[in-house]
Amino acid sequence: MFSRTLRPSFPSLLAATAMGVYLLVAAGATAAVADAARACSSWPVCRGPVTLADPALLVAWGHRVAALLVGVLALTTAVAAVRERAAIRGRVLAALALGLVLFPVQVAIGAVVVTGGAAALPTGAHLVVGMVLFTALVVALAWELEPETPDAPEEGWAVEPGVDESATDESDAPASAEPTTAPADLPLRTRVTATVSAYFRLTKPRLMWLLSLVAAAGMALASTGAPELTVRTVVLTLGGGVLAIGASGTFNHVLEREKDKKMDRTSDRPIATHQIPVRRAVAFGLTLAVASLAVFAQLNPLAAALGLSAILFYSVVYTLVLKPNTVQNTVIGGLAGALPALIGWAAVTGEVGLPGAALAGVIFLWTPAHFYNLALAYKEDYAKGGFPMMPVVRGEAVTRKHILYYLAATLVGAVALAELTALGWVYAATTCVFGGVFLWAVLRLHRERTESAAFRAFHASNAYLGTLLIAIVVDALAI
């Protein structure tokens, strides 16, 4: 039995080492450091004076110094692991050992690339080893933070995905819900405002800003090639996207109206409270969907087809099939959030390109790391609603571990995107800084295990993706 006393220093060192490695990998995948490699073809030091007049040489020196500091940090982490090895699980030590073995290998590969040129090694060898190194350190961190005795799933839920029939019994719903439509004796202006506000809530406006940024990033990446990004394309893409999101949100409200009544966070939704009749909500959703497709069709048929796919996937596949029936609903459902990246790319090029697909992959991987925090915060609520969310079915400890796994996968995906494009230092700095903030919030979640910590990690995930997408737009338009 391991002695699991609180040792915040070792997990913190491990997390800092992982992010230090990520900094090096992300920097190495950007165009700026590629220029620096040409400016400094010697190793371990660069020849010539370092001045502001030669920024490429300055970046090269910065990369070398950062690698030295991260190496010292890795050595410190190794020493801490040796000192506390009696209290550390064997698999944690094994994963850490793999990372520490790969670190000098990564340094050696970097030296060969610098002195012998990129042709000296297979394309991407330096990046692949760096990603494996980073992954090994994050896996070690996840295992280190994992409690010895995981918490049990909610009573009545199977460990394997499945819905507890008692949790979804419609008899648990309120016997009757009083309509909350504004009384007729209120001023007309008040009634109109309340109705407009209710319809606006149906569209899930909180989702719009982030998904619109995803589409904008897709357009910006596509514009770095031959097609020119025009104001017309931007307006039509974002306009069609907002309408598609509104339609999807409305259909989600309609289809989940009975479950919404059971959950505290959704019981005041317009359809659940009968503020808007179901038939009118359906008509509203169909109107938005048709309008969305009409707008996308002004761009090209592929954009319209992808828009329709996004509406159908979120409204039907996610809402009706995935969300109530499988614990993997959040993972697979991430496709709905990834589609705007493909729509943005297709709006400019009329096709689906690899960089656009890579951006969609980042969104797909980010979704569980993001939404599992909300699932933790509203665990009891989701159980009442009968949804087999990860913390309900598998427990909170497993969910926290999966947040860390998907965070690492997201960061690796962000580096892969940089490698496939010409994104520069703004993008690299953003994914490192805000990825570090996200990791810090997840570490606090593992230690505190509170609702407020879950919300903190949730907001950190929003901040990471939002700033990353803005960085993509800035870097892409500057190319």
Secondary structure as GFF3:
##gff-version 3
##sequence-region A 1 479
A	DSSP	alpha_helix	9	28	.	.	.	ID=ss1
A	DSSP	alpha_helix	31	39	.	.	.	ID=ss2
A	DSSP	alpha_helix	55	83	.	.	.	ID=ss3
A	DSSP	three_ten_helix	85	87	.	.	.	ID=ss4
A	DSSP	alpha_helix	90	116	.	.	.	ID=ss5
A	DSSP	three_ten_helix	118	120	.	.	.	ID=ss6
A	DSSP	alpha_helix	125	145	.	.	.	ID=ss7
A	DSSP	three_ten_helix	165	168	.	.	.	ID=ss8
A	DSSP	three_ten_helix	170	172	.	.	.	ID=ss9
A	DSSP	alpha_helix	188	202	.	.	.	ID=ss10
A	DSSP	alpha_helix	205	222	.	.	.	ID=ss11
A	DSSP	alpha_helix	231	255	.	.	.	ID=ss12
A	DSSP	alpha_helix	257	260	.	.	.	ID=ss13
A	DSSP	alpha_helix	278	297	.	.	.	ID=ss14
A	DSSP	alpha_helix	301	312	.	.	.	ID=ss15
A	DSSP	pi_helix	313	322	.	.	.	ID=ss16
A	DSSP	alpha_helix	329	349	.	.	.	ID=ss17
A	DSSP	alpha_helix	354	377	.	.	.	ID=ss18
A	DSSP	alpha_helix	379	385	.	.	.	ID=ss19
A	DSSP	alpha_helix	390	393	.	.	.	ID=ss20
A	DSSP	alpha_helix	396	420	.	.	.	ID=ss21
A	DSSP	alpha_helix	425	448	.	.	.	ID=ss22
A	DSSP	alpha_helix	451	478	.	.	.	ID=ss23
###
